[in-house]
Amino acid sequence: WRGWYDNNWTLDLAVESITSDPVRGTAIVVGARDKLIMPATLRVSFADGTTRDVRLEADAWIRRPTTTVFIEPGRTVVSAELDPDHRLPDKDRSNNLRKAAR
């Protein structure tokens, strides 16, 4: 929270890409587009109607602007959404949801 109070930085997290490989599984790249970093929840939706919430700690963005979440092979990812419950002060929510290519 120091970056928010001391520096007036803003938070902008985004789902950058979703790529699938039948052998390696699905890679979901999440990026921090602004200076403020905070822990976040990534909700992954699957073709069978189930979801999985993945907790992304703030450490994921300290040394680099992106982090990759891997989903095991055999699961078909339909979409990925950051902060699905709108608990973070994300300045641009339009880039928080990405649907997987079919």
Secondary structure, 3 states (H helix, E strand, C coil): CHHHHHHCCCECEEEEEEEEECCCEEEEEEEECCCCCCCEEEEEEECCCCEEEEEECHHHHCCCCEEEEEECCCCCEEEEEECCCCCCCECCHHHCEEECCC
